Amino acid sequence: MKKKYDTRLLRCFNQDLFAVLIFILAIISGSIYALYIKDKDSTIFLMLNNYILMDMKTGFEIEKYLHTFYHYFKQLFMIWIFGLFAFTLPLSILAFFILAFSYAFTTTCVILTYGSKGIAAAFCIYGLQAVMMLAIGMYLQIISFRKRYSKSNNLFKDHVIPVMPILAGSCIISLTDILATNYLHKLAALFL
């Protein structure tokens, strides 16, 4: 009789693969949904067009920064807090799915509206923020999957350390959003 050994590396790989599959499924779903509503509802496309072409003349304002920080922090915090417990893990998966779905949907809408120029416009407007948000969201999702099999009882390592990327990431993403948006909107308008 052969014994099957379940190695820690194989478990981690399977959990990481599951998080990547959720991400890919969200990207595909967001794109398909944007293609589905392309001919049915044009208000979303008009709203995106107005947002992209509007003239951004804002400087650094602490109120706007705090509002933006709260927006990004809230999304990442939901993925983390729901990933702490086994019974709320599906909510963490759903929060991560919605995050990836929304970026895929928006990017597909911009590409459908502007064609190949939409790729450059989407990257200029929210590309850096999206990459950072999705990377931190993926990190938090992988950590929540790995906690299911962890035997560690270290409260600081298991629960407090993942909050640091949420705080640091939200700060950096918000600064990027506030400081770069003005210049990147002008650059995106040049592409279009």
N, C-alpha and C positions, 0 to 999 in steps of 0.2 A: 504494500500500500504506500503510495507516494503522499507525502505531506506537502501542502501548499503553504508557503511562507509569505505572509503579508508584510512586506517591508515598509518602513516609514517613508522612504523615498517614493515608492510606488503609490502609496496613499496620497502623499502631497501632490504628486503629478496628476492623479485622477481628480483631486479637488481643484487644482489650478486649471485643468482642462475643462472642468464643469463651469468655472467662472468665465473662461474664454468662450465656451459654447453659448452661455447666456448673453455675452456681449455680442457675438456674431448674430445670434437670433434677433436681438434687439435692433441691430443695424439693418438687417434684412427686412424686419417688420416695419421699421420706420420708413425705409425707402419704398417698400411696396405700398404702404398707406399713402405716402405722398403721390405716388403714381396713380393710385386709385381715385383720390379726390381731385386730381388735376383738372378734369373736365367738369366735375360736379360742383365744386365750390371755389370761386376765384377770390373770395375775400381774404383768405390767408396769404395768397400770393400778392395781393395788393398791399396788405399790411407789411409784408417783408420788403416789398419794393419801396414803400414810403420810409421804412426804417433805414434801409441801406442808403437811399439817396438824400436823407435829411442832412442838413448842415449842422454838424456838432461843434458848438462853440462853448465848451465848458472847460473850466480849469479844475484844479484839485479843490474839492469842497469836502469837508469832513463829514457832513451829513450824507452826501451821496456815497462817499466811501463806506460809511457804516451801513448804509442800506444795501450796498452791493456785497459787503462782507457778510451780512446777515443772510442774504439770498444764497450765496455759495455755501456758507457754513451750514445752513439748514439742510441742504440737499445731502451733503456729505455726512452730517451728524445722523440723519435718518438711516443711512446705510449702516453706520457703525452701531448705533444703539439697538437697532433691530437684529443685528448680527451677534449680539452678546448672548442671547438665549436660544435654545433649540426650538422652542415653540414660536418664536418670532422670526426665525430665519427666513421663512417664505416672504415676509414683509421686507426684509433686507434685500432679498433677491428681486422683489418687485420694484423697490426703490432704485436699485442699480439698473434694472431693465428700463425703467421710465427715463432715467438719466441718459442712457445710451440711445434709446428710442427717440428722444426729443432732439438730440444733436443730429442723428441720422435723418430725421424728418425735415428739420430745418435746412440741412445741407442739400438734401435732394430737392426741396422746393426752390432753393436759390439756383441750383444747377438747371432745373426745369425752366426757370424764368429767364436766366441769362446765358444758358448754354455753357460752353467751355470757360467763358469768362467768369461764370459763377463760382467755379472752384477757387480761383484767385481771390474773388470778392469775399467768399465765405471764410477763407483762411485769414484774410486781412481783418475782417470784422470780429470774428470770434474764434478763430482757429487756435491761437495760443491758449486761450482760456479753456477751450474744449479739450485739448490734449491734456492739459494739467488736471482738469476735473475728471476726465475718464481714467487717467492713470491712478489718481488717488482713490477713485471709486473702485477700480479693479483691485488695488492693494487692500482696501478695506473688505471687499467681498472675499478675497482669498484668505485673509486673516480670519474672517468669520467662519469659513468652511474648515480651516485648519484647527480652530478651537474645539470643534466637535470631537476630535480624537486626541487632543492634548491632555496629558496627565499632569500638567503643571498647575500648581496652586499659588503661583506668584501673582498677586493682585496687581502690583505695579506693572509688571511686564505684560500681563494679559489684557488689562483694561485701560491703563493710563497712557502707555506708550502709543497706542493707535490714535489717541486724541491729538498728539503732537502734529502728525501730518495733516490732520483736519484743520487745526488752527493755523499752522504755517502755510499750508496750501491755500486756505481761504484768504489769508493776508496777501500772499503773492498774486493770486488770481485777481483779487479785487484791485490791487495796485495796477496790475497790467490792464485790467478793464478800464479803470478810471484814467490813467495817464496815456495809454496808447490809443484809446478809442477815437479821440479827436483826430489824430494823424492817420490812423488806419482807415477811418471812414473816408477821408479825403483821397487816400490811395485807392480804396475800393471804388470810389466814384470815377476815378481816372480809368480803371479797368473797364468800366461799363460805359 
